[in-house]
Amino acid sequence: MYVIKLRNDQYLKFKVESLIGGIYTFRYANLDGSNEVTKTINKADHAGKTLAYFSFGTGNTVDVEPETGGFDLLYCRYYTPFLVPGTTDYLPVNVTGVLSGPGVQVAKADGIDPVTVSYTTYQDSLRSELNTIGFEWKILSGFSFVLDQDLVFFLKSADSRVWKIRFIAFGGSSTGNTTIEKTDLGIISAVSDPTAGGIKALMYPNPAQDRLSVALDIPAGLDKQAQMTVTDMMGRVVTQQQVTLNDGFQVFELAAQTWASGTYVVRLQLGGREVNLGKIVKK
C-alpha cells in the first residue's frame, strides 16, 4: 500500500492488485477509504512507449510521451531507492535527473578529460537502462550542488547517431534549470564486410567535416603494413595513406576538409586482400 500526495495537497492511498497478461489492476481511495476506484491499464495500449501515465484528476491515462523516436532524454523529477547507511533498508528519495528515451543507449565516462575523451573507449559500455544518466552528475556540497567536472555521457540514439553529453550548470531547487552541452559525433558506421577476417572498425563523426577518425580493432596474426584508401562513389581515390597496424585497438585520423560533399567508401588493403570498412558522408 502506498500513500500519494497530489499537487493540490490531497492524499490518496494506492495499491497495485495484480499484473496478469500485461494488464495492471490497481485501486485508490481517500485515506478514510471513501471514493474507492478500481482501474486497469493494458500495456498493449501503450506499445512503443517507455511508460504509461495516469491522472488521478481525470481518472484516465494521459498520452504525454512523444511517439517512439520522438525524444532521447527526459529531464524530470522521479523517485529512486536509496540504501540507508548501516542497514539493508531502502528509502524512496525524490531526485532531479535524466531518463533515457525509447531505443536510446548510454555509456558513462567518469574520471576523464571531457575534451579529449573518445567514444570508442566506451562503445562496449552502452546500456539501455532508463536511469543510466540518472541524477548523480551533481554532488550536494553543503547547501549547494557541485557538478562532476570529469564526467561525460555518450548517448547513442535509435538511429545510431552518437552524442557526447556534458552537464555544465545546475540551478538547484531555486530554479531547477540545467545547462547541457551536447556534441554531435555523427552516425557511427561499423564494418560489415564478411571478408574482414576479424577486423572491427568504427568511423566517426559521420557525417564528417574537417576530419574522419577510423578506429580499428586488429586481431593478432595479420600483416602490420597496410594501406587505407578513401574513394568516392565513382571509385576515384580522394586520399590514400600507408598505415602500420598493431594488434588490438588503434585510431587513425584522416584529414577531410578538402573533400567535396558526398558519400565515400573507406577500404583497408593488407595481405593481398581488401576490407571494406564502410561508407561515410562528408558535409
C-alpha positions as CSV (number, residue, x, y, z in Angstrom):
1,M,0.0,0.0,0.0
2,Y,1.3,3.5,-0.9
3,V,0.2,6.9,0.2
4,I,0.3,9.5,-2.6
5,K,0.3,13.3,-2.1
6,L,-1.2,15.1,-5.1
7,R,-0.2,18.5,-6.3
8,N,-3.3,20.0,-4.7
9,D,-2.2,18.6,-1.3
10,Q,-4.9,15.9,-1.4
11,Y,-3.8,12.4,-0.1
12,L,-4.8,9.1,-1.6
13,K,-4.0,5.5,-0.7
14,F,-2.9,3.4,-3.6
15,K,-2.5,-0.3,-4.2
16,V,-1.4,-2.4,-7.2
17,E,-3.6,-5.5,-7.1
18,S,-2.1,-7.5,-10.0
19,L,-0.3,-7.8,-13.3
20,I,-1.8,-10.5,-15.4
21,G,-1.5,-10.9,-19.1
22,G,0.1,-7.5,-19.5
23,I,-2.8,-5.8,-17.6
24,Y,-2.2,-3.8,-14.4
25,T,-5.1,-3.6,-12.0
26,F,-4.9,-1.1,-9.1
27,R,-7.1,0.6,-6.6
28,Y,-7.0,4.1,-5.0
29,A,-9.2,5.9,-2.5
30,N,-9.2,8.7,0.1
31,L,-7.3,7.9,3.3
32,D,-10.6,7.1,5.1
33,G,-11.5,4.6,2.4
34,S,-14.1,6.7,0.7
35,N,-14.4,7.2,-3.0
36,E,-12.6,4.0,-3.8
37,V,-11.9,3.4,-7.5
38,T,-10.5,0.4,-9.4
39,K,-8.7,0.9,-12.7
40,T,-6.8,-1.2,-15.2
41,I,-4.0,-0.3,-17.6
42,N,-3.3,-2.6,-20.5
43,K,0.4,-2.5,-21.6
44,A,-0.6,-3.3,-25.1
45,D,-2.5,0.0,-25.4
46,H,0.8,1.8,-24.9
47,A,3.1,-0.1,-27.3
48,G,6.1,1.9,-28.3
49,K,6.0,4.0,-25.2
50,T,8.5,3.9,-22.4
51,L,5.9,4.4,-19.7
52,A,2.1,4.6,-19.3
53,Y,0.9,7.7,-17.4
54,F,-2.2,8.0,-15.3
55,S,-4.0,11.1,-14.0
56,F,-5.8,10.9,-10.6
57,G,-7.5,14.1,-11.5
58,T,-9.3,12.7,-14.6
59,G,-9.2,9.0,-13.7
60,N,-7.7,8.2,-17.1
61,T,-4.4,7.5,-18.7
62,V,-2.7,10.5,-20.3
63,D,-0.7,10.5,-23.5
64,V,2.2,12.8,-22.6
65,E,5.1,10.9,-24.1
66,P,6.1,11.5,-27.7
67,E,6.0,8.7,-30.2
68,T,8.9,6.2,-30.4
69,G,12.0,8.1,-31.5
70,G,10.4,11.4,-30.7
71,F,12.8,12.1,-27.8
72,D,16.1,10.9,-26.5
73,L,16.2,12.3,-23.0
74,L,13.6,13.2,-20.3
75,Y,14.7,15.8,-17.7
76,C,12.4,15.4,-14.7
77,R,12.0,14.6,-11.1
78,Y,11.5,11.0,-10.1
79,Y,11.8,8.6,-7.1
80,T,14.7,6.3,-6.8
81,P,15.6,3.9,-3.9
82,F,18.5,4.9,-1.5
83,L,20.2,2.5,0.8
84,V,20.0,3.7,4.4
85,P,23.6,3.7,5.7
86,G,24.4,0.8,8.1
87,T,21.2,-1.1,7.1
88,T,19.8,-3.2,4.4
89,D,16.7,-0.9,4.1
90,Y,16.0,1.3,1.1
91,L,14.0,4.6,1.2
92,P,12.5,6.2,-1.9
93,V,14.0,9.7,-2.5
94,N,12.8,12.3,-4.9
95,V,15.6,13.4,-7.2
96,T,16.2,15.6,-10.3
97,G,17.7,13.7,-13.1
98,V,17.6,12.5,-16.7
99,L,16.0,9.3,-18.0
100,S,16.6,7.8,-21.5
101,G,14.0,7.6,-24.2
102,P,12.9,4.6,-26.3
103,G,15.8,2.8,-28.2
104,V,18.4,5.0,-26.6
105,Q,21.7,3.6,-25.2
106,V,24.1,5.5,-22.9
107,A,27.6,4.9,-21.7
108,K,29.1,6.7,-18.7
109,A,32.7,8.0,-18.9
110,D,34.0,9.2,-15.5
111,G,37.4,10.4,-14.3
112,I,38.3,11.6,-17.8
113,D,39.2,14.7,-19.7
114,P,35.9,15.8,-21.2
115,V,37.7,17.5,-24.1
116,T,39.8,14.5,-25.3
117,V,37.7,11.5,-24.2
118,S,36.9,9.2,-27.1
119,Y,33.6,7.4,-27.7
120,T,35.4,4.3,-29.0
121,T,36.8,3.7,-25.5
122,Y,33.3,3.4,-24.1
123,Q,31.3,1.9,-27.1
124,D,31.2,-1.5,-25.4
125,S,29.8,0.1,-22.2
126,L,26.5,1.2,-23.7
127,R,23.5,0.4,-21.5
128,S,19.7,0.7,-22.2
129,E,18.6,1.2,-18.6
130,L,16.4,4.3,-18.3
131,N,18.5,5.8,-15.5
132,T,22.0,5.3,-16.8
133,I,22.5,9.1,-16.8
134,G,20.2,9.5,-13.7
135,F,20.9,12.2,-11.1
136,E,24.5,11.6,-9.9
137,W,26.1,14.1,-12.3
138,K,25.8,16.6,-9.5
139,I,27.0,16.3,-5.8
140,L,25.4,18.1,-2.8
141,S,28.2,20.0,-1.1
142,G,26.8,21.9,2.0
143,F,23.7,23.7,0.8
144,S,24.5,23.8,-2.9
145,F,25.2,21.4,-5.7
146,V,28.6,20.9,-7.5
147,L,28.8,19.4,-10.9
148,D,31.1,16.4,-11.6
149,Q,33.7,18.1,-13.8
150,D,35.4,14.9,-15.2
151,L,32.2,13.2,-16.3
152,V,30.5,12.9,-19.7
153,F,28.0,10.6,-21.2
154,F,27.9,9.1,-24.7
155,L,24.3,8.7,-26.0
156,K,23.5,6.5,-29.0
157,S,20.1,7.3,-30.4
158,A,17.7,4.8,-32.0
159,D,19.1,5.9,-35.5
160,S,22.7,5.2,-34.4
161,R,23.7,8.8,-34.1
162,V,26.1,9.4,-31.2
163,W,26.2,12.4,-29.0
164,K,28.6,13.5,-26.2
165,I,26.6,14.9,-23.3
166,R,28.1,17.0,-20.6
167,F,26.4,18.9,-17.7
168,I,27.8,22.3,-17.3
169,A,25.4,24.1,-14.9
170,F,22.6,23.2,-12.4
171,G,20.4,25.8,-10.8
172,G,19.3,23.6,-7.9
173,S,16.0,23.8,-6.2
174,S,15.8,27.6,-6.6
175,T,15.3,27.3,-10.4
176,G,15.6,23.7,-11.4
177,N,17.3,24.8,-14.6
178,T,20.1,22.7,-16.0
179,T,22.5,23.5,-18.8
180,I,23.7,20.7,-21.0
181,E,26.5,20.8,-23.6
182,K,25.9,18.3,-26.5
183,T,28.4,17.4,-29.2
184,D,27.2,15.6,-32.3
185,L,29.6,12.8,-33.2
186,G,27.6,11.7,-36.1
187,I,26.2,8.3,-37.2
188,I,28.6,5.6,-36.2
189,S,29.5,3.2,-39.1
190,A,30.6,-0.4,-38.3
191,V,32.5,-2.7,-40.6
192,S,30.1,-5.2,-42.3
193,D,32.4,-6.9,-44.8
194,P,32.3,-10.7,-44.4
195,T,35.9,-10.9,-45.6
196,A,37.1,-8.6,-42.7
197,G,38.8,-11.6,-41.0
198,G,38.0,-10.4,-37.5
199,I,38.8,-6.8,-38.1
200,K,36.4,-4.5,-36.3
201,A,36.1,-0.8,-37.3
202,L,34.2,2.3,-36.3
203,M,34.3,5.6,-38.3
204,Y,33.2,8.9,-36.8
205,P,31.9,11.5,-37.0
206,N,29.5,10.6,-39.7
207,P,28.8,12.9,-41.4
208,A,32.4,14.1,-41.4
209,Q,33.6,17.7,-41.6
210,D,37.2,18.5,-41.2
211,R,38.5,15.1,-40.1
212,L,37.5,11.5,-40.0
213,S,38.5,9.1,-37.2
214,V,38.9,5.4,-38.2
215,A,39.1,3.2,-35.1
216,L,40.3,-0.4,-35.7
217,D,40.4,-3.4,-33.5
218,I,43.0,-5.7,-35.2
219,P,43.3,-9.4,-34.3
220,A,46.7,-11.0,-33.9
221,G,48.4,-12.5,-36.8
222,L,47.5,-10.0,-39.5
223,D,50.0,-8.1,-41.7
224,K,51.2,-5.0,-40.0
225,Q,51.7,-2.9,-43.1
226,A,48.5,-1.8,-44.8
227,Q,47.1,0.9,-47.0
228,M,43.9,2.9,-46.2
229,T,42.1,4.3,-49.2
230,V,39.1,6.6,-49.4
231,T,37.2,6.7,-52.7
232,D,34.1,8.5,-53.9
233,M,31.1,6.6,-55.3
234,M,32.6,6.6,-58.8
235,G,35.7,4.8,-57.4
236,R,38.0,7.8,-57.6
237,V,40.7,7.9,-54.9
238,V,40.4,11.1,-52.8
239,T,43.0,10.1,-50.2
240,Q,45.4,7.2,-49.6
241,Q,48.0,6.6,-46.9
242,Q,50.2,3.8,-45.6
243,V,49.4,2.7,-42.0
244,T,51.2,0.4,-39.6
245,L,48.8,-1.8,-37.7
246,N,49.2,-3.0,-34.2
247,D,47.3,-5.9,-32.5
248,G,44.3,-4.6,-30.7
249,F,42.7,-1.1,-30.7
250,Q,44.1,1.9,-32.5
251,V,42.7,5.1,-34.1
252,F,43.8,6.8,-37.4
253,E,42.9,10.3,-38.3
254,L,42.2,11.3,-41.9
255,A,42.1,15.0,-43.0
256,A,38.7,15.5,-44.7
257,Q,38.5,19.3,-45.1
258,T,39.3,19.2,-48.9
259,W,36.8,16.5,-49.8
260,A,33.7,17.6,-51.7
261,S,30.3,17.0,-50.1
262,G,29.1,13.5,-50.8
263,T,29.4,9.8,-49.9
264,Y,32.7,8.0,-49.7
265,V,33.9,4.4,-49.1
266,V,36.8,3.6,-46.8
267,R,38.9,0.5,-47.5
268,L,41.9,-1.2,-46.0
269,Q,44.3,-3.2,-48.1
270,L,46.5,-5.7,-46.4
271,G,48.0,-9.2,-47.1
272,G,46.8,-9.2,-50.7
273,R,43.1,-8.6,-49.8
274,E,40.9,-5.6,-49.4
275,V,38.5,-5.0,-46.5
276,N,35.5,-2.6,-46.9
277,L,35.3,-0.6,-43.7
278,G,32.1,1.1,-44.7
279,K,30.6,4.3,-46.1
280,I,30.8,7.8,-44.7
281,V,29.2,11.1,-45.7
282,K,31.1,14.4,-46.0
283,K,29.1,17.6,-45.3
